[in-house]
Amino acid sequence: MNKLNFYRTAAIALLSINLAVIGFFLFANGNRGEHPQMEGPDFKHKVIEILDLDNSQKELFYESAKRHNQMMNSLDKKQSQILQVYFRGLVEGINEEEKERFVAEYNDLESQKINGTFSHFEEVKSYLRPEQIGNYKKFVNKAVKRLLSKSSKPPPPPKHK
């Protein structure tokens, strides 16, 4: 029974550390108005070039990207609020049930972000013409690579004066 308690405590401690690190990066970056992984004019132009979008497709793409970005920013904000309350529990006290509820809420929002991005990619595909479908794989590969490299990139080293 002691081993079970040890492993449970260790798992909770590791989860808390992971959430603390995530919280630090969320709070340290601030709200720049753009979701950092996929937003930005350069990336949008690359997508338009890769998919060879015509003017009407560009308009559809910009609207879809805007909606996706708003959704991601909203979910990021909700996750940030959850983490603030969660870590306030270190000072004010929090029971296991509350901790589990916060983690479940946070994970639900993360799931919404993943599914929302998947749906956004499917939406982009839906307005491509047959001759453009061949470029879709390149678009998805670049977008996913950018998404994963931005989210797992270590912070820059501290500046020394």
C-alpha positions, 0 to 999 in steps of 0.5 A: 500500500505504501508503494501505491501512495508513493506512486500516486504522490509522485504522479500528482507532483509530476503533473503539478510541475508540468502544469506549473511549467505550462502556466509559466509559459502562458503567463510569460508570453502575454496576450499578443492577439495572435495564436503564436503557432499558426498565425501571422501574415507570412504563414498565411501567404505561404499557405496561399502559395502552397495551395495556389488559392484563387481570390475567392478561396483566399477570402474563404481561407482568411475567414476560416483562419480568423475564426480558428485564431479567435477560437484558439485565443479564447481557449488559451485564455480559458486555460490560463484562467483555470491554471491561475485558480489551480495554482492559487490552491497552493496558497489557499488550499485545494483538495484532490477532487478540485485538483482533478476537476481543474486538470479535467477542465484544462484537458477538455479545452486542450482537446477542443483546440486539437479538434478545432485545428483538425476541423480547420484543416478539413475546412481548408480542404473542402474549398480546394479544387481537384487540381489543388488537392495534391498540394494539401498534403504539403500544406498539412505537413508544413502546418503541423511541423510549424505547430509542433515546433512552436509549441515544443521550442525551448525558451531563448537563453537569458540575456546577460548584461 
